[in-house]
């Protein structure tokens, strides 16, 4: 059985600083036509950084789309032409002031493939050295060090509800970091 959709046309309806939105016309496997709204995103990285003491590095920040302050692993958008590893190094240092002697790619995943092409590249960071954070001028965040088991409990209790952070915490716990 054929599952793929055939692109018939596309039109861009919005161009923004972070995302673009396009509407595609497609032919479905049964020959019928449909439209698909696609949020285009350049991709991002997220870093599960765990200290030698077993604490995961998180940042607390207000997220306007969610309308609340969230606890998240460090993360950020890829710049044009930037490799995910370099972006992970940059974002970890900018948001937390931390450098890592080891940054290992763990996995990549689509955040919301029903309407977006955003891919997050998750990295594990070890050999951490603290320094001074230098967040972007429009970023206001607080760095938090949380025992990994406590972070896992917060996921179970619904106190950590950011998807990339849940994936990062579960990965760190599964790896025994």
TAKATA-V11036 format. One record per residue. N is the residue number from 1. RES is the residue in one letter. SS is DSSP state (2 for helix, 1 for strand, 0 for the rest). PSI is psi in whole degrees, 0 to 359 (* if undefined). D_LAST is the distance of its C-alpha to the last C-alpha in Angstrom with 2 decimals. Layout:
N_RES_SS_PSI_D_LAST ; N_RES_SS_PSI_D_LAST
//
This chain:
1_X_0_131_42.67 ; 2_X_0_131_42.13 ; 3_X_0_338_39.44 ; 4_X_0_151_39.43 ; 5_X_0_143_41.40 ; 6_X_1_126_43.80 ; 7_X_1_131_43.94 ; 8_X_1_333_47.52 ; 9_X_1_165_47.18 ; 10_X_1_144_45.04 ; 11_X_1_137_45.81 ; 12_X_1_129_43.76 ; 13_X_1_348_44.35 ; 14_X_1_138_42.09 ; 15_X_1_122_40.54 ; 16_X_0_185_38.23 ; 17_X_0_324_36.02 ; 18_X_0_320_32.77 ; 19_X_1_161_34.05 ; 20_X_1_159_37.17 ; 21_X_1_131_38.70 ; 22_X_1_158_40.82 ; 23_X_1_122_42.75 ; 24_X_1_142_43.09 ; 25_X_1_131_45.84 ; 26_X_1_157_44.82 ; 27_X_1_127_46.56 ; 28_X_0_164_44.86 ; 29_X_0_334_44.78 ; 30_X_0_5_47.90 ; 31_X_0_348_49.80 ; 32_X_0_164_49.73 ; 33_X_1_152_48.64 ; 34_X_1_167_46.05 ; 35_X_1_150_44.42 ; 36_X_1_125_40.73 ; 37_X_1_126_39.45 ; 38_X_1_121_36.62 ; 39_X_1_119_34.54 ; 40_X_1_130_33.78 ; 41_X_1_142_30.67 ; 42_X_0_354_29.68 ; 43_X_0_165_26.01 ; 44_X_1_172_22.99 ; 45_X_1_158_19.47 ; 46_X_1_147_16.44 ; 47_X_1_120_13.38 ; 48_X_1_97_9.87 ; 49_X_1_120_9.39 ; 50_X_1_129_6.78 ; 51_X_0_168_8.66 ; 52_X_0_336_8.61 ; 53_X_0_1_9.62 ; 54_X_0_23_6.69 ; 55_X_1_137_9.05 ; 56_X_1_141_9.19 ; 57_X_1_124_12.38 ; 58_X_1_163_15.10 ; 59_X_1_140_18.82 ; 60_X_1_126_21.58 ; 61_X_1_155_24.66 ; 62_X_1_134_27.76 ; 63_X_1_111_28.00 ; 64_X_0_313_31.68 ; 65_X_0_326_31.48 ; 66_X_0_338_29.52 ; 67_X_0_24_31.72 ; 68_X_1_168_29.05 ; 69_X_1_128_26.35 ; 70_X_1_155_22.90 ; 71_X_1_121_19.37 ; 72_X_1_157_17.59 ; 73_X_1_154_14.90 ; 74_X_0_142_16.91 ; 75_X_1_164_19.10 ; 76_X_1_165_22.55 ; 77_X_1_142_25.40 ; 78_X_0_135_26.19 ; 79_X_0_158_29.38 ; 80_X_0_128_32.10 ; 81_X_0_0_31.39 ; 82_X_0_136_27.97 ; 83_X_0_144_25.27 ; 84_X_2_320_21.96 ; 85_X_2_316_20.06 ; 86_X_2_321_22.60 ; 87_X_2_318_22.44 ; 88_X_2_316_18.66 ; 89_X_2_312_19.33 ; 90_X_2_311_22.33 ; 91_X_2_319_20.94 ; 92_X_2_314_17.92 ; 93_X_2_314_20.51 ; 94_X_2_311_23.22 ; 95_X_2_329_21.49 ; 96_X_2_344_19.35 ; 97_X_0_5_20.78 ; 98_X_0_138_17.46 ; 99_X_1_152_17.45 ; 100_X_1_136_14.63 ; 101_X_1_340_15.36 ; 102_X_1_124_13.31 ; 103_X_1_114_13.61 ; 104_X_1_127_12.98 ; 105_X_1_131_14.80 ; 106_X_1_308_13.00 ; 107_X_1_167_16.02 ; 108_X_1_146_19.18 ; 109_X_1_154_20.93 ; 110_X_1_135_24.15 ; 111_X_0_314_23.97 ; 112_X_0_74_27.39 ; 113_X_0_353_29.27 ; 114_X_0_337_32.23 ; 115_X_0_359_33.47 ; 116_X_1_150_31.26 ; 117_X_0_11_30.20 ; 118_X_0_131_27.19 ; 119_X_1_134_24.18 ; 120_X_1_133_20.77 ; 121_X_1_113_18.67 ; 122_X_1_131_14.95 ; 123_X_1_149_13.02 ; 124_X_1_135_9.53 ; 125_X_1_136_10.13 ; 126_X_1_171_9.18 ; 127_X_1_53_11.85 ; 128_X_1_141_13.03 ; 129_X_1_125_16.61 ; 130_X_0_146_18.40 ; 131_X_0_200_21.81 ; 132_X_0_129_24.31 ; 133_X_0_151_23.75 ; 134_X_0_68_26.61 ; 135_X_0_160_26.53 ; 136_X_0_157_29.33 ; 137_X_0_339_32.55 ; 138_X_0_14_32.21 ; 139_X_0_127_28.60 ; 140_X_0_112_28.21 ; 141_X_1_162_24.74 ; 142_X_1_131_22.89 ; 143_X_1_135_19.45 ; 144_X_1_133_17.32 ; 145_X_1_120_14.25 ; 146_X_1_131_13.03 ; 147_X_1_136_10.77 ; 148_X_2_319_8.29 ; 149_X_2_324_10.43 ; 150_X_2_321_13.48 ; 151_X_2_319_12.76 ; 152_X_2_318_12.49 ; 153_X_2_321_15.72 ; 154_X_2_327_17.28 ; 155_X_2_311_16.80 ; 156_X_2_325_18.49 ; 157_X_0_358_21.17 ; 158_X_0_13_21.93 ; 159_X_0_336_21.26 ; 160_X_0_117_18.85 ; 161_X_0_11_20.90 ; 162_X_0_127_20.19 ; 163_X_2_314_19.36 ; 164_X_2_327_17.22 ; 165_X_2_318_15.10 ; 166_X_2_315_14.88 ; 167_X_2_316_13.92 ; 168_X_2_317_11.19 ; 169_X_2_314_9.76 ; 170_X_2_320_10.36 ; 171_X_2_313_8.84 ; 172_X_2_317_5.38 ; 173_X_2_315_6.09 ; 174_X_2_325_7.79 ; 175_X_0_353_5.53 ; 176_X_0_30_3.81 ; 177_X_0_*_0.00
//
